[in-house]
Amino acid sequence: MKKLLVMAAVTVAATNAFAGVKLVVRSDYVNTPSYDAADGVEVNSTSLFKPEVARLYLSGMVGDATVDAGLNLRSFVVGDIDGAGTGFQKVMTVDKFVEHLTISKPMGDWTFQAGKMWMNVGGFERRAFYDGDTYLTSLANGGTGGRVAGATPVANSGSVVTPENMSGIGAAYTITPEHKVEFQLANQTNSDSELATSNNRRHTMGLAYWGSFAEKMVQTYISYTLGAADNATAGHEQTFLGVGFRVAPVENLNIDLEYLANSDTISTTDAKDETTSTILEARYKMGMYVPVFKYEMSTDKVADADNFKRDAWALGLEIVPKAEDAFRYHVAYTSTKDKDFAAGDDVTQSMITVGFKYTGDIAK
């Protein structure tokens, strides 16, 4: 309780110092019908309410420098409360509370940044699921599927997923108003403040380009990040590649096409794990209604061998009754099929999502 009170006090103090204070909240009801796991055992249906996003965005100026922060109001990790592995509860850590916190200073066409940065990995989709604007997250960006085979089945996930935001420095150069490049130098992808899982011997480096053409009818990016996740037993050479296009062929229609490829090569064995995802999403605005369709095709490999493949799709409808209103309502149906396992049957998991999203400037 004391920690929560301190966090609340810091947040209130920060809102008084920042000019922009935006609150983003998305809350859902999610129903998952029963299905068969890869070993043929039936997984019972679930029904629950989920706080998908609860984040406070703060921005302000210090001279000509910009201070920008994103604070997670609900983002927990499992804590071992007795240190014996017998008692657990959800706890909030500083790393989870601070989604990003940076100071940026412009110098001509250059902008220099330091702090816990938004990493240029995961493309358009990563931004969308952070902000609660997607109903299906790809395997490469950490999306989970049905349960795999085994004595204790767990949700199926990719072997190499895009990393979270990390502390470091960045330098961005604006070539023209439509084209920009940025270099980032950050901590290891498995770096942690307790130094429990990382030796912190090397840095993560990344280069990204953003461009727009034909009066922003076509927007594109390409990013390549070299990661390191060294621990006590082995070194890890990681790469995160992202290529994406956002096209607006006609008014009110936006189409995203992305390819994400993540890999991790372990130094002791030279074996490579790899997770790749191809993503297509289309949104079409029709007055107060926005139909959304998304399709994902992914492949996962472990130690150079095929692990499984995923075909998934989502169909949703967003409703904004009033353009000036801060509330959006949504309903979506998602189907995820994991297949071609080395051992086990195909697994198809479906979800029905109903919820709302609030985005508003609470400083006004």
Phi, psi and omega in degrees: 000319179299320180297319180295322178295321177296315179299318179297319180295318178297319180296315179297317179297321181293321182296333178285336183265343183258141180284321180252127180227104183248132177251128178240122180226128171232128180231136186230153161257126184237125176245126178243107179296159179296153179203169179266130175288176184297337178268007177088354180281134182288133175261124183296153177290157178229154180213116184205162173262135185232125171278088187297317181220135171211096190220142178250123178256128180238139177215143180197172183246140170236096190067233176261008178267148181251127174258126184228135183219147171231119185245121180280121179274340175220097176203102190245159169238162179277122181252139177273098192285336181251359178072005183247002180077016182245347180227125183229151173205164178283132179229151177258126176254165178299318180299323179282325181293316181269101178289316169203153179204107187225159168237131184236136181231125178277145174219092184067234178276359180259150171226124181253141187224147176214151179129199173276107193264156166286116183279142182276064177227155174086350172065205181300321185296320181298319176297321183294317182283333173296324183267004178075033183246027175216153181244006178209124179250131186292163179300318182295332180264013173100009179292142181252161179231207181292173184279143180271175181283158177142170181296324176235084184299139178235162180297137182286132180217167181286152181282335178225110181248159181298140183285163175281178177296149185223158178282139180172204180227157179214154177224120181246140179237124179271106181290307171220172177302341182260354185222134182214146173235152180215137175248135179235141174232116189224179177293174174298154181293338178253020180293142177215154186292336180273354180057034183270332185242358187225142173273347177052047182269339184223175181245163172262135181234139181214148177230133182223150177230137173236140179213157175222147185223160176052052179055047176068016175291331176234122174241142183216161174211158168215131181225143178220123184235131175260117184252167176220137179223048183297140174228194187291338186251337185202158172265151181232123175259113184246148173227144178225109181250137176221134176225129183213153176229136173240116188241138175240080186293328176223167181299136176075002178247126176236134180233127176251134174230122185224152173229125180239133180224116180245140178217156180215114178254124183271128187295325186288333182241346185062017177275145185241129169264147184210137176228124180233147179219136171248129190232135174232127177223138179231136177231135180227120184271124178232083183065239181276356183250141177227097173291142182229131174231135180222141179227139180230139174228116188228158176223138179235136178232146177231125180053047177069003181249145179300132179257300174193171176236159181225132166241127183215153177210157178219140176232122184225165175224123176256142183231125175238094185301323180231128183300327182274356182281147181274357184257140171233140179246150183210154173220139184210151174238130183235138176230125181238122179243116173261132189215175177059042176291153173297326176214128179118164181272167174296151181232125177241119180244135178241153178217142173246125184239130175227128182189194179218161175226136177244131175225113183208152176271104185277000178275344182280000000 
